[in-house]
Amino acid sequence: MPAIDWTQALVKAESEGGLEALLQRTAARDQEAFRVLYDQTAGRLFAICLRIVRHRRLAEELVRETYVRIWERAPQYDPRQGSALAWLIAIARDQAIGMIRLRMREDRPPDDLTLEASDPSALGAIEAKLEFDAIGRCLRELPYAERHAIVLAYRDGLTYEQLAVLLGVSVESVKESISRGLARLRASLDQPS
């Protein structure tokens, strides 16, 4: 098999219509076009995956899976529906969100509030358990949307942006929900039992 001159392939792709042309050639199972498409877009898709999952190894795995999907779905790309880059980003984003949802199901349900005391002493464990029970009781009194957002943010470490994508709401809605929930949580914890 002859060596491929990627620079020449890139210049050719640019002159023939950019990413759209590369996707069309990929749909025809042109491996050279697929390689050039990868070279042009992998950095962007990696950044998107990393921003969503916040873990380098997972983002790298997602990029590999994303390009498998791109290879499989390239014949479905329709330039009338949007730009090639938007189509590629949508596939990467869907892969990342799918991974977050899968990990959440595998780990434990968002409302599964189990004690994770780090103090091994008996007194420390008892104090942690009492505090945890109080927080759990107060959390259960919150409306579901607020409780769910707080648990995902503070237990699972999701950012406002990740929560917005996962929950299908705006970042501002996530911030408001968490803020209201934390205010109610503080008020509930300040009340004597």
N, C-alpha and C positions, 0 to 999 in steps of 0.2 A: 504494500500500500504506500503510495507516495506521501511525503511529508506535506502537511498543509501549511501554507503561508497565511497565518491568521491576520496579519496586517493587510494583505491584499484582499482577503475575504471580508474584512471589516470595511475597507474602502468600497468594495463592491456592494456590500449591503447598504451602506449609507447612500450610495448613488442610486440604489434601486428602491428607496422608500423607507429605509430605517427599520424600526422594530416590526412594523406591520409586514414588510416584505420578508423579514426573517421568520416571523410566525407562519406566514403562508408557505415558505419553503420548508419549515419544520413540519407543518401539516402534511407535506408531501414526503416526509421522512428523510429530509436532507440533513445528515448529521453535521456537516460543516456549518450550515446555517444555525443549527441548534447550539453548536459550540460558540459561535460568535454571539448569538443571543444571550447565552449564559455569561460570556465575558462582559457584555455590555450592561447586564442587569443584575447580576448576582450581588454586587455590593449594595445596591438599593434594597433588594428584597431581604438581604441579611439584616440591614439596619431596621427594617420594618418588623421583622420577626423578633429581633433582639429587644426592640422597644416594647413589644407586647409580652414576651415571656421572661425578659430580664435575666436570661441565663445563656451564656455564650454557647455551651455545648448543645443545649436544646435548640437554640437558634440555628446552629450549623446543621443539626439533624433536620430541622424544618425546611431549610433551604434545599437540602437534598430531596426531601419528599415533594417539595413544591415543584422542582424541575422534573421529577417523574410525572407529576400531574400535568405539567405544561406539555410534556412530550405526548402524553396520552390524549389530552384535550385540545391540542393545537388545531385539529380539523374543525372544532366547534367555534373557534374565534371568528367573530363577525365585525369587521371594522366599522360598520354602520352603527353598532351598539356602543362604541367608545374606543378610546385609544388603546393601542397594544399595551402600553405601560400600565394603564388603569386595569386592564384585564389581568396582567401578570400580578399586580399588587393585590387584586381581589383574591386571587388563588392563594398567595402567600398569607394574607390576612386570615382567610378561612382556615388554612392549615394551622396557624398559630392559635386562633380562638378554639378550634377543635381540640388542640393539645391541652389547652388550659381546662376546658370542660372535662376532658378525659381524666386529667390528673386530679381534678376536684372530685370526680366520682370515685376514683381509685383510692384517694386518701381517706376521705370521710365526708359526709354531707356537711354543708356549710353551717347548719344549726347543731351539729354534734359537738357539744361543748364538754370536752373531757379534760380532767385535771392533768396538767403537765407541770407539777411542782419540781423546781430545781434544787430546793433545800432538802438534803437527806435527813436532817434531824427530825425527830418525832414532833417537837413543838413547832418547828418551821413548817412541816407538812400539814399539821392541824391548822395553823394560821392561814396557810395558803389555801387550804380546802375551804375554810370558812369564808375567806375573801372571794374565792372562786365561786362558791355557791351563791353568795350575795350578788356578784356580777351576773352569773347565769340567770338568777331569778329576775333581776332587773332587765336583762336583755330579752328574756321571754315575754316581758310586759310591753316591749316596744312593738310598733307595727312591723309586719314582716319585711317590707322594703328597707326600712331603716336598719333593722337587725341584720338582715342579709348583707347589706353594704358594709356595715361596721365589721362584721365577722370576716368578710372577704378582705377588707382593707387591713385590719389589725392582726388577724390570725394568719392569713395567707399572704399578706404583704403586697396585694395588688395596688397599683397606682390608680388615681382618679381616671386616667385615660383608659387603662385596662378594664376597669369596672364599667366605664361608659360603653365600651365595645361589647363586653360580656353581657351587660344588662340591656343593651339596646336603647340607652338614653343618652342625653347630653352630659358632658363633663360637669356643667353647672348643676344639673339635676342631682348628680352623684354627690357633689360637694354639699348641696343643700340638705340632702337626705342624711348624710353622715353628720353634718353639723346639728340638725334637729335631733337626731338620735342620740348623739353624745350629750346634748343639753338635757334631754329627758333622762338619760342614764345617770348623769351627775345628780340631777334632782332626786331621782329614785334612791340612789345610794346615800344621799344626805339625810333621807328620812329615817327616823328610828324604826327598827324592826318591831 
